[in-house]
Amino acid sequence: MRKGEAILGKYFGTDGFRGRANETLTALHAFRVGRFLGHYYSERREEGRARVVVGKDTRRSSYMLEYALAAGMTASGADAYLLHVTTTPSVSYVARTDGFDCGVMISASHNGYEDNGLKLIGGSGEKMDERVLAEIETYLDGDSDPPYATGARIGRTVDYVFGRNRYIGYLISLSRVSFRGIKVGLDCANGSAWSIAKSVFDSLGASVTLAGAQPTGTNVNLGCGSTHIEHLRRIVVENGLDVGFAFDGDADRCIAVDEKGNVVDGDAILFLMANYMKERGELEGGIVTTVMSNLAFRKALKERGIEFSLTQVGDKYVYDGMTASGSVLGGEQSGHIIFRKHAATGDGILTAVKVMEVIVEREKRLSTLVEGYVPNPQVVRNVAVCHKNGVIENEYFLRIVKETEEKLGEEGRVLVRPSGTEQLVRILVECNDLAIAEHAAELLAHAAEVADGEVM
């Protein structure tokens, strides 16, 4: 059991304000968040109106939330610059390069279309300071409202598709090589990447096979993308492609597939990038990853003399750890990879570009580049509960966790944590025997359900 997990707020978790659209996250919530941001940043401006950049993914509810946010911002005297359908990292990029006070991405990332979320981004492109989020939470639960702007102080909305196009150009500029002659599969999860990823890879010369690029508003992440990697595996193998990359709904994650159809997750991507950057003398400050990272991954890094540090789960915590240590590379097993010299958040398309760069420069297959790292079996169970924090503090559940850890011994581990975005308890069991790990995970999942009943 890991201690020190962040205490989550009522509305904002590790990746923003997320919930079922028009149930736990409504248009009124978005309007009021817009009202707060417009007033908060206007008050801190010496001159001119506050400027907020807004992006959204392809969910049907994203349009509703976009207009509600913009209405709140303009009513409080701020200008809302709309990127329209775009990626989370593009909002981060535009916020930090175009002098915006902050940014908002409307997305529920890898969740189904019924959910949506508000990811708040600071003016430097990083996740918004938790002190500001705490003030927003207080405001959402309060009775007072900031004054409405009147007359010429009322804000406006601005079509800012230019910002998204400039981000595409930025991604293209980051590759040191051409991808000409390489056959690449891109699974865009019917989400934010569908209008961006192909443009980047086409411009760099790759031969692209596209999937998950027909968004309907109700099919984001549905049987495709990084959470359903079997879709891309089939495409790569059946079409004889050299490599494939799958993104999630807002394209801040990337999971790769090698030419044989094998999955190359975030740990494996970090492994190959760390080796490549170390060889080039570019790996400053070691790497930063999370407690979810595979034990075999950590061992492989140690064997190669690559230093690393661990943080809580969440790319926000990875970025904070990178800033503190001066590291230029960090990320998560789930595919959030941060190249701190180029971005302040996980960026799936940027990650794909950088992996391609290694493939081209080393003139090797992806399967060869990750040789030397063989992950231990990990079994994950996401248990739906009513009281996620109560479960992980329950005496019965803690006893089962302790007994399981003792049985696994030094060759295995248990990691239990409340989800930062959903009403789930996430359970991970890792050891060198898959059958043992599966049995232990089932036992712990059952214990979580029992504990949830006791909390009630």
N, C-alpha and C positions, 0 to 999 in steps of 0.2 A: 504494500500500500504506500503510495507516494503522498508525502505531506507537502504543504505549501502551495496548493492550488489556489488560484485567484478566487476571491469571493465575488461572484457575479452579481450585477445589479438586477433590479426588477425588470428592466427593459433591455439594457445593453449587456450582451455577453462578450465572449472573446472575439466575435466577428460582427459586431454591430447589433442592431435591433432587428430580430428575426422572429417571424411567426406566421400563422395562417392568415392569408390575405383577407381583410375585412372581418376578421374575427379577433385575433390577438394583435394584428397590425392593421389599422384601419386608415382610411383617407384622412380622418381627423387627426390621427397621430402624426401623419406626414405633414399636414398643414401646421400643426403646432410645433413640430421640430423645425420646419421652415421659418415660422415666426420667431422662434428662439434664435436660430442662427443669424437671421437677418438683423435682428436687434443687437445681439451680442457683438457681432463683428462691426456693425455700423457704429456702435458706441466706442470702439477701439480705433476707429479711423480718424486721423486728424483732418482729412479732407476727402471729398468725394464719397460715393456710395460704396458699401461693401460689395464684393464680387464673389459669387459662389458658382463653381462649375458642377454640373450634374450629368451623370450618365445612367444608363439603365440597361438591363438585359432584355431578353425576348419574352418574358412572361406577360400574359395578358394583363395582369394587375399592375405591371410596371408603368403603364401609361397613366393610370389613375393616380398612382403615388407620385409620379413625376409632376403632373399638373397641380396636385395638392401641395407638394413641396414648393413649387415655383410660386403658387398663390401666397403661401405663407411668407416666403422670402420677400417678394415684392411688396406685400402689405406692410412689412416692417422696414422697408426702405432700402433693400438690397437688390442688386441685379442678378438674375439667374441665367447663367450661360449653359445652354443645353447641347450636350454632345450627342444626344439620341442614343441608339443602340450601340454600345461600345463595351470595352472591358474594364474591370476594376483597375488594373495597372495603368491603363490609359488615363483614367481620371487622376490617379496619383501623379503621373508624368505631367499632365497639363496643369494641375494645381501648383506644382513646384516650379515649373518653367515659365508660366505665364503670369505669375504674380497674383494668384487668387488668394483670398483669405482662407478658404477651405473648399473642400469638395464633398460630394455625396454620390455614392454608387447605389443604385436601387437593384438589389439582387439577393437571392437566397442561395447563391453559390451552387453547391451540388445537390440541393434539395429538389423535390418535385415541384411542378408548376403551381400547385395550390399554395405554397409558401412564398413569402417574399421578405425582403429585408432592406434596412438602411445602413450602409457602411459609411461612416463619417471619417473623412480624411483631412489632416491638417494642412496648412499652407506649405509645408516642406515636403509633402507627399507621403508622410507617414500616417499610421492610424492616429486618430484624434486623441489628444491627451485625456486621460481618465478623469481628471478634475473637471474638465468641461462636460464630459458625459454625465458626471454626477450632478452637475448643475442642470443639465437637460432633464434628468430623471426627476429632480426636485420640482422643476417647472411643470412637467407633465402631470404630476400628482397634485399640483397646487391649484389655487383658485384665481390667482392674479394673472394678468396679461400685460405684456409690454405695450407701450402706446403704438397706435397705428400711424404710419406715415401719411401725410396729407400733401396736397398740392404737388409741387415739383419734386418733393422728397420721395414720392412713391416710386418704387423700383420698376424694372421692366425685364422681360425675357429676351434673350439674344440667341439666335440660331448660331451655334458654334461648332458646326461639323468640321470647320477648318482645323480645330484642335485635334480631332480624331485623325484626320488625314496627316497632320504633322507628326503624330505619334507613329503612324505607319512608316513614314519616311525615316523616323528615328530608329526604329527596329531594323529596317533595311541597312542603315548606315553602320550598325554595330557588327555586322559580319565582316571578317577580314578575307573571306574567300567566296568563290562562286559555288553554287550547289548544282551546276550544270551536269547532267548525266546521272543524277541520283533520283531514284523513284521513291517518292515519299507519300505516305498515307496520313491524312489529317482528319481526325474525328472531332468536330467542333461542338458536339453535344446539343445541337440545335439551339445554341446559346450565343453569347456575345462574340465569340471568335468567328462566327460563320461569315461575317463580312470583312474580316481583317486578315486572318491567318493565310488564306490562299493568296491574297495580294502580296503579302510579304514573301512567301516562298516562290511565287511566280516571278517576282522581280529579281530574286536571287538565282533564278535559273533552274530550279527543281522541276521535275515532272510530277505533278500533284494528282493524287487520287483523293477526292473529297468525300466525306461522309458526315452525317449529322449536321447538314447545312440547309435544312428546309424547315425553319421554325414556323410553328403555327400559333404560338402563344400558350399551347397546352402540351407541348412535347419536349420541353427542355429536360435534358438528362434522361429521357425515357428510352431505356434500352441501349443507350449509347454514351459516349464520353468517358471520362476517366473513372467513373464509378461503375461502368459496364464495359470493361476493357476487352471482354470476349468479342465484342463487335469489331473492334479494330484488329484484334489478333486474326480473325477470320479474313478480313480484307487484305491484310499484309500477306498472308500465306497464299490465299487463292489467286492474288494478282501478281505474286512474285516480286513484291516491293522490297526495297533495301532497308527501310525503316518506317516506323509509324509513330505518330504523336497524338495523344488524346487529351483534350482539355475538359474543364468542367463548365458549369453554366456561365460564370463570369470570367473564365479564362485566366484565373490567377494560379491554377494548378496545371501540371503537365505530367503525364505518365507515358513512358515510351514503350515500344514493342520492337524487338530486334527482328532481323530477317528470317529467323526461324519461328517467329510467333511467340517468343518468350517475353514475359513482362519485365520491364526495367522500371522499378518504382523510384520514389524520391531518394531513398537510401542509395540505390545503385547509381542514380544520376549524380548524386553528391560524390560518390566514390570515384567515378571516372573523371569528373570535373576537378576534384581535389588533386588527383594524380597528374592530370594534364597541367593544371595551373602551378603545381609544385615544380614540375619539370621545367616550366618556363620562367620560374622565379617570380610568379605573380600571386602566390598564395600567402597573403599577409594575415597574420593573426590567427592562423589555424582556421578551423571551421566551427560553426555553431549549429547544433541540431537539437532535437527534443528527446524527452524521456521515452518516446515511442520508438526511437530508432532501434534497429535490430542489434542484438548483442554481437553477432558475427560481423556486422558492419563496423562496430566500434573496435573489435579485435583486428580487423583488416586495416583500419586506419593506424592503429598502434604499430602493427608490423611494418608499416611503411614510413613510420616516423612522422605521421601527420597528427598534430595536436587538435583536440576538439573539446568543446564544452557543451553542457546540456542545459536546456531551459524547459519551462512548461510548454504544453502543447499550444500552438497558435503562432502564426507567422509574425504577429505583433511582438511576441516575446522573443522570437528568434532575432528580429531586427534590433530590438533593444539590446540583446546580448551581443550582437555584432557591433553595434555602436560602442558599447562599453569596452570590448576587446580589440577593436580596430580590425576585425575580420572583414574580408571582402566576399566571403562565400558562406552561405548558411541555408538551412531549409528543413523540410519535414518529409517523412516517409510518404505522406499523402500526395506529394508532388508540388508543394509550395517551395520553390527554390528562389533565393534572393541573391542577386549579383549586386552588391551594395554600390559599386562604382557606376552602375547603370540604372538602378531602380531602388525605391524605398519600400517595396512590397514584393510579394511573390508575383511572378509574371510567367504564365505558361508559354506564350509564344516566344518570348525572349529566351526561355530555357531551351525550347526546341531549336532555336537558332544557334545557341551556344553548343549544344550537343552535336548538331550538324557540323559546326566548325571543327570540332575534334575529329569527327569521322573523316572529313575531307583532308585535314592537315596530317593526320596520322595514317591516312590511306588504309584504314582498317574497318572491318565490320563492327557494328555495335556489340554483337555477342562477344567478340574478341576483347573489346575495350573494357568490359566488366568482368573479365576472367580474374580470378583471385578473390572474388567476393561471392560466397555461397551463403545465402541467408538461412538462419535457423527457422524452422516452422513456427509460425505465429498464428494463433487462432483468436479472432475478435468476435465478441458478442455485444450487440447494442440492445440493451434491455429497456423497453418502454415502461416507465414508472410514473407515478404521480408526484413523488417526493424524492427527486434525485439526490439532493443534499442530505436528506434524512436517511436514505438508504446507506450511503457510504459512511455514516456515523453510527449506524445501528450495531449494537453489541453482537448480536447473532451473526450478522453479515461479516463483521470484522474478525470474528472467531473462525469462520469458514475460510476467509482469506488467509489468515495466519497458518491454519492447518494445511492449506494447499501449498503455500510457500515452503513450509517445512518438508512436505513430501517431494517437491520439485528439487530442493537442495540448491547447490551453487550453480548447477548447469541450467537452471530455469528461473523464471520470474513471473510475478503477477503485477499488472498495473491496472488500477481501478480509478476512474475519475468521472465526475458528472460532465455531460456534454455542455459545451459553452453555447450551443445554438439550438438544441432540441431537448425535449423532456425525456432524456435517456441517461442511463448509466452505461458507460463504455467499459468493457472488460477485455483485457488483453492477457493471454497466457502464451509464454514462449518457452520452449525447451527443444532438445534435439530429437524428440520422439513425437511425431504428429498425433498419434492415437492418444498418448497421454495428455497432450495439450488440449485435444478436443474434449476428452472426458472431464478434465479440470474446468474448462470453460463452461461446459454444460452444468456442472455442479454449481459453479459460481453464479451463473445466470438464474438458476432455480433459487439459490439463496437470496439473490437480489429481489426476486419477486415476492418471496416470503417476507423479507425485511420491509418491503414497501407496504405490505398488508399490515404489519405491526405498527408502522409509523402512522397509518391511517387510524 
